[in-house]
């Protein structure tokens, strides 16, 4: 497939890297010479210097025979215009990253007024939903919901006193509700492991669990001896994302305090929030954090536009008593570094955005793609069509790629865990966790042909 990516920042770079590995013909447009040089040095793709709002630049990048346009620059306006121009060149699928909620939350307006955008991806909305899911899942440091909403993916850091520490995965079969969850991956130090029944869970492992939605309350005690309800959240930084987050927390009757150094931003927050306490000051100031009652905070959420301040403020907040810290970083390279410093949750909107885009252009019927922030592994929700190669025989007879595992199969909203005797039927959705070298092989199994 011929894919044109507009914008060579973190999102565009990661998409170009992933899609070129999968064998697609990739072209990239960016107005920054350094970005163009970086992408041509790192991978075998065509890169054009210029503005994608120029028809001549689009034509130089091969727009006339392009199947998919991914407009992922930092400018909503450029992304919108790029999609409009792409429509004129008969591009079949046009995807735009758009932050402005007036567009992303009013899709009929976009489709009915000649914008010609097939899929809108709003990084802020995805980020806020991720934070809310983490806050709503005691002990979780990673969350993702699959398309139907009945199957969840949750990540947990396993404390030393967790009931499952020292147990092999096979031992968990004796526990009630084990037919409703499966540990599909374990992050141990820098290694991502696909576990077997003999794999033992160790303290400080990060485990990733696929589970039925109704099984979550029964699984949580296995990793948290004591899970308190969230009563207070302190947010650092006023911007569109933090204001929307505070509103959602207010709706859940959770106490919120926002710390912001700029007076005009505190006034903006005060004008739109009803029950949030707003403090003017720097979150690196110990006195300000104490004034926010940081020692009572269940979560400290650092989402300011200064990434260094986010990290330092989060570390300080934890030292002063905040139970957990969430840090937002725009640079994917910072994710493992920040994790290594003891921050509980690191959220990278650009990687989340890349995953949301991939689901629309992958081979076969792909409902969801979740990219893991500490590795290039993925969880994919795939529909088994009537011509998928994986159909018609027990899984133990399928040459399933090493480095991948089927986490769950869903049919009409009912989740079941796979066994060697399981036969996948047409129309069932299958959730697969795969390491980077297995992703393309997994996609092949769900495409047409013979196993």
C-alpha positions, 0 to 999 in steps of 0.5 A: 500500500502507498502511504503518505505521511505529512509531518515527521515529528514523533508520531510521523516518525514512529508511523513511518518506521512501523509501516515501512517494516510492514512492507508499505511504500512510505513517503513523508513530507515535512517543512523542517530540513532536520526532520527530513534528514533524520527520517532519511538517515534512519529508514528507507523511505522517500522524504520531501521537504516542503509544505503539504498544503502545496499541490506541487509538494504533494505531487512530488511526494506521489499523491497521485497514486497514494492510497492513504494520507496520514496528516499528523503535523502539530497544526490542525489547520495544515492537517485539515487542508492536507485532507481536503487536497488529498480528496481532490487527488482521489486518495481513498483514506484520509486520517488527520490528527486534530486537537481542537475538540470543536472538530474532533467531537463534532464529526458530523460537522466535519463530514457534512462540510467538505473537510473530507477526513475519514478518521479524526484522531484527538491526542488530548482526548485519548490522553485524558481517557487514559488518565481517567482509566488509570485513576479508576483502576487501583494499582494500574500503571497501564490501561487500554480498552478494546473496541467492544469495551467488554475486554480490557488490557491492564498493566500492573507493577507487582509489589513485593507483598502481592499475593501472586508473587512467587506463583507460576502462571499455571498455579493461578488456574486454581484461583476463581475467575482465572477463566476470565483473565490471562497474563499475556506479557511481563516486563522484567527490567528491560526485557518483555517476556511472553510467559508460559505456564512455568513463568514465575511472577517476581516482585517489581514485574510489570504484568500485562493482563487481558481480562473480561470487564466483569473480572477486574474487581476480582483480579485487583486483590491479587496485585493490591492487598489494599486498594483505596478509592481515589479521593484527591488529585493534584494537577500541575499545569493549566492547559486544555487537557488539564482543564478537561481532566479536572472537569471529568474528575469533578463529575466523579466527585473527586477533589481536585487541586490545580497548581499553575504559575501563571496568573492568566492561566489560573484565571482561565481555570477559575472561569471554567471549573466549579469545585476545583481549588486553584493555586498560583505557584510553581509545583517545584515550590515545596510550600505550594505543594504543601498548601495543596495538601499533597500528602493527602493526594492519591495522584499527582498528575504533571501535564504542564508544557515543561517536561523537565518541570513535570518530572521534577515536580512529580518526584518532589510530590512523591517525596512529600507523600503523594501516593502515585505520580503520573507524568506526561511526556511528548518524547517517546525516548523519555518514557523508559528513562522516566519509568526508571526514576520511580514514576508510577505512570508515564503517558506519551500521547504520541505513541498512543496516537500512533496506535490509534492510527494504525488500526485504520490502515492495518491489513485485515479487519483490525479493530484496535491497536495498542502500542506499548510505551516501553517497547515496540510490542503491540496488542491487536484486536483482529476480526477473523474473517471467513477467509482468515488463515487461522480458521478451521483447525485447533490452535495447537495445530496452527503455526503461531509465531514465536513472540506472540500470544492470543490473549482472548477471543470474544464472540457476541460480547462474551470473552473466552480464553484460548486453549490448544483445542480452541478453533477460531470461528469467522466473525470472532474478535481475537486479541493478540499480544505480539513482540515486534518481530511477530507483528507482521506474521500475526497479521498474515494469519488473519489475512487471506490464504492458507496456514 
